Amino acid sequence: MKKRDARLDALRGLFLIIMAGVHVPTPLSHVFQDPLGCNGAAEGFIFLSACLAGWVYGKVYLQGDWTVMSRRIWTRTRLIYVVHLAVLVPVVLIIWVSANQMPPLAVHFSDFLGHPFGSLALMPLLLHQPPLFDILPLYVIFLGVTPWLLSFARRRGWGILLAVSALGWLAAQFKLDVRFIGDPTHLLPLRWGSFDLLAWQFLWVCGVAIGETSLRRQIVGPRYRLAVAGTATAVVLCALLLRWGFWPQTWINPDLFLWMDKWTLGPLRLLDFGAWTALLLAWNPHPPARLLAPAALLGRHSLAVFSFHLPLVIAATTIIQMFVPANAWQTVIGILVIALLFPWAGGWEYHKRRHGEIAAAAAAKNVKSPFPTTPATA
């Protein structure tokens, strides 16, 4: 079995740290908000998950058949779905009881509190997603349709799928999906979540395509590596200069920021993320494993860490908004939320390792000796 790539785990861990830093409103939030330019942790988390899905399940598909591959994917999808509800439902029930004593919670979950019974009925259908609880439903939906993506790509290639997916993203830029669906919230307490499904599916399809294609060939061949890296670097540097305020404001048309919308995955946001992806694929860096280890620990247990960070963020945000501590104490609270992710991931690491040791010992015990055991003779 191929050893896990610590670089991918470290990237996922980095995205989890950025998410936790952004979600808690502290003076550090601005630093963590889109630190790499015009894109943030959500893009990286979804895209990297898609790449890994394409690589892992594409490999299963190559070695087996559609039934084996789809069963593996839907087992994982079911786990994420159950974890999402296991975190969400207790949180909203606690808030239902305590919101009157904690005004920030009432504001954050106002849609739920307005129609609690209807919202609870819609949550298992992923049709009511409170703020911060909309990434896992996105993951569930995209992962759930991945078997058909891999099946179609095997028969027809990725070209048609990517073209159709790109058209869907383009439709989302002109709000065609919103115009088509209308506003059904006057009938039901629906809350789709902040992410535009039609826009973000393009990121997922691209990730799955790259992951599956990497099983058969290099994504960026040696012949084009320098040109790709040079072009991508130019885009990345421009976005970094813009993000950190090094471009003179007089050079920037305010309408430019409309092209960086996060929820519809605006064109400049997508361009910058694509440039980072192309740069890393062409460069293919290998940082020291020791440097990657802390973030990789979080990445190896990304589902557990992400789920744990949600109630932590809600509790920390409520404390900050209710008591309004000084900026220094707000910063301490934000750092504490991030710090708590590491022992949580360490506990899961220990549990997984211990479980593996017990399973290995049981397997060794059940292996029969190749030599017959006979009583010793004098």
N, C-alpha and C positions, 0 to 999 in steps of 0.2 A: 504494500500500500504506500502511495506517495505521501511524503511528509507534508504537512500543512505549510503553506507559504506565510511566514510570519509578517511579511510586508502587507499582505491583504488584511490580515487580522489587525495589524497596527493602524492601517487606514480606517478600518471600521471603528476601532477604539478611539481614534482621533475625532471622528465624526460624532461619536457619543459624548465626548468631552465638550466639543463645541456646542452641541445641542443643550447640554445641561447648563453651560455658561450663558447661553442666549435666553433660555426659558426662565431663569431666575432674574428678576429685574434689579440689577445692581450696577454700580459704575463700570463693572467689567463687561456688561452685556454688549456695549458698543464695540469693544475689542473683539468679542467672539462673533459678532454679527458679520457674516460674509467676509472672513479674514483673508480669503484667497482671491478676492476681487469682486466679481459680479455674481458669484454663486456661493452656496452655503453647504451646511452639513446634510440637509435633507436630500439634495441632489446626489451627493456622494454616497449616502447610505442606501438609497433606492437603486442607484446605478450599480454599485458594487455588489449588492445583493442579487441583482439581475445577472451580472457577469458570472458570479459564483453558481447561480442556478443553471445558467447555460452550460457552464463547464462541468459541474457535477452531474446533473441529470442528462446532459448531452452524452456524457461518457457512459452512463447507465444505459441509455438508448442504443448506443453503438454496440455495447456488449450484450444486450438483451433484446427485448421487444417493447412495444408501446405499453403493454399491460404492466410490466415491471416498472417502467419509468414513471408512468402516470400514478401508479400506486404509491411510489416513493414520494412524489411531489405532493399528492393529496394528503398523505399522512403528515407531512410537514405543514401543509396549509391548515389542516385541522388543528394541529398543535398551536400555531400562531393565533388562530381564531379563538381557541379555548383560553389561551393566555390573555388575549385582549379582553374578553368578557370577564375573566376572573379578576382582572385589575379594575376594569371600568365599573362593573355593577356594584361591588362593595364601596367604591369611592363615591358614586352618586347617591347611594343609600345613606351613607354617613353625612353627605352634604345636605340631603333632603331633611335630615333631622336637625342639623346644626347651622344651617345657613342663616337663620335669624340672628344668631349670636356672632356670626362672622360675615359682615357685609361684603368683603372681597370675594368670598366664595359665591355669594348670591349673584354678584355681577358676572363672575366667570362662567357660572352654570345657569345663567338666566333663562336660556332657551329650554333647558331641562326642567327647571323649577316652574316655568309657566305651564307646562303640560307633562307632569311627571309620569302619569300612568301611560299615556300614549308614547312618550319617549322611551320608557322601559320596554314597551312592546316592540318598538322599532329597533332597539339596540341589537338584538340578535340577528336582525336582517341587515345590519350595518347601515341603516338609514337614518340613524341619529348618532352623530359623532361630536361630542363636546370638544372644545379647543384642547389641543395637545393629544387628543385621543384619535387623531385621524390618519396617522402614518401607518399603524398596523393594519387597519382596514384596507388601505391602499395596497399594502403588501399582500394581504390575503387575496384580494381580487386579482392582482397581476399574477401572483404565483399560481392561483387556481386555473388560469387559462393557459399557462405555460406549456402543458402537454400538447395542446393543439398547435401552439406556435412551433414547437420542435417537430411535430409530425408534418405540418405543412412545409416547413423549411427543408425537411429531408426529401420531400417529393418535388418541390418547385424551387428550392433555394430561398435565400433571404431577400432577394431584390424586391419581389412583389410585396412581401410583408412590410419591409422598410418604407416602400413608397406609399402604401396605404396608411401606415402609421404616421408618416410625415404629413399626409393630407389631414389626418385627424388633428394633429398638433396645429396645423395652419388654421383649421376651422375654429379651434379654441381661441386663437389670437383675435379672431373677428367676432367672438362670442356667439358663434352660430349654434353651439350646443345649448347655451342658455336660452336663445330665442326659440329653439325647437322645443325644449322641455317646458319653457314657461316658468311660472312660479306656483308649484303645487303646495307650498307651505300653508296656504289658506285652508287647505283641506286636511292636512296631516302635519304634526309637529316634526317635519323632516329637517335634518341638518346634515348636509352632504359632507361637510368638512371643508377646510380651506383650499385644499389642493384640487385643481381642475383635472378630473380623471382623464378627459380626452387629450389634454396637453401632456400630462405626465406619463401616459402609456407609451409615448414615443421614447422617453428615456429608458423605460423598462425593455421595450423591444430591441433598442440598440444594444443595451447591456447583454441581453440573452444572446443576441446575434454574435457579439464579440466573444463571449464566453464559449459558445458552441463552436465558432469558427476557429478559435485558438487550439482546439483539439486536433485540427487537421493541418493547419499552417500558421505561419507567423502573421500577425495583423499588420505590422509595419516591417517590410523586408529591409535587409541591409542596404539595398540600392537606394531606397527613398528615405532612409532614417535621418540623414543630415538635413534634407530639405524640409521634412515634416517637423523636426525638432526646431529648426530655425524659425519657420513660420509660426508655429505654436508659441514659441518663446516671445515673439513680438506681440502677439495678442495678449498673452498672460501679463507681460510687463505693462502694457497699456491699461489693462483692467486694474492691476495693482496700484498704479499711479493714480487712477481715477478714484479707487476705493479709499485710499489713504490721504486724499486731498492734495496731491502734488501737482495736479493739473490746475492752472488758473481758472477760477470760476467763470471768467468772461469768455473762456474758450468753450464752455459747455452750454448747449441748448437744454433748458429744463425739460423739454419734451423727450430728451434722450432717456431719462429715467423711466418713462413709460414703457420703454423697450426692455427694461430689466425686471419686470414684474415677476415676483416669485411664484404666485399661485397659478398663473397661466404659463409659467416657464418662458418668459419673454425672449425674443430673438437674441439680444445681446447677452442675456444670462446663459442661454443655451450655447452661444458661440464661445463664451469664455470657458464654460465647463468642457465643451468639446476640445478646446485648445489645451486645457490641463490634461485631459485624457490622452490626447495625441502626444503631448510632451512626455508623459510618463511611459507610454508604450514605446516611444522611440528611444528614450533615454535609458529605460530599464535599470534604475539605480538599485544598488544593493547596500543599504546602510548596515552598520554593525548590529548583530542580533541583540546585543546588550542594550543598545539605544532603543530598539523597538519593543523590548520586553514588556514595559508597563502598559503601553497602549494595546499591545497584542493580547495581553491578558483580558482586557475589556472586550476586544473584538472576538475572542474565542467564545465568549458567552454573551453575545450581543443582544439576543432576545431577552435573557434574564436581566441584563443590565439596563436595557431600554425600559423594560416594564417596571423595574425598581425605581428608576429615576422619575417616573411620572408622579407618584404620590409624594416623593421627596420634593419635587419642584412645586407642587401645589401647596404643601405645608410651608415651605420656605417663603413662597410668594405671599401667602396669607399673613405670616408673621411680619414680613417687611411692610406690607400695605396697612396692617392694623396698628403696628407700633411705631412705624416710620423711624427706625434707628438711624444713627449717623452713617454717613457714607462708608466709613471704615468698618463699622459693624455689618453693614449690608454686604460689603466685599468679603468679610469673614464668613458670612452665611453662604454666599455663593461658592466660595472655595470649599467649604465644608461639604456642600452637596456633591461637588465633584470628587472630593476625597473619599466620601463614603462609597462611591462606586467601586473602588479598588478592593476593600475587604469583602464586599458582596461578591465580586467576581472571583476573588481568592477562595471564598467558601465553596462556590460552584466548582472551581478547579479541583479543590481537595476532594469534594464529593465524587466528581467524575473519575479522578485518579484512583480513589479508594474502590469505587465500583468496578473499575477495570481490573484492579489487582484481585478482587474477590472473584470476578468472572474468570480470570486467567488461572487462579488457583483451583477453582472448581473444574475447569476444563482439564487441567493437568492431572487432577485426581481421578477423573473419569477415563483417562487414557490407559488402556490395558498394556501391561508389559509384554514385549515380544518374546520373552523367555518364560517357559512354564515354571511355576513354582512347585518344587517337590521337597519333601522332607529331607533333611540332611542325613546321610548314611555314615555309619561308623567305619 
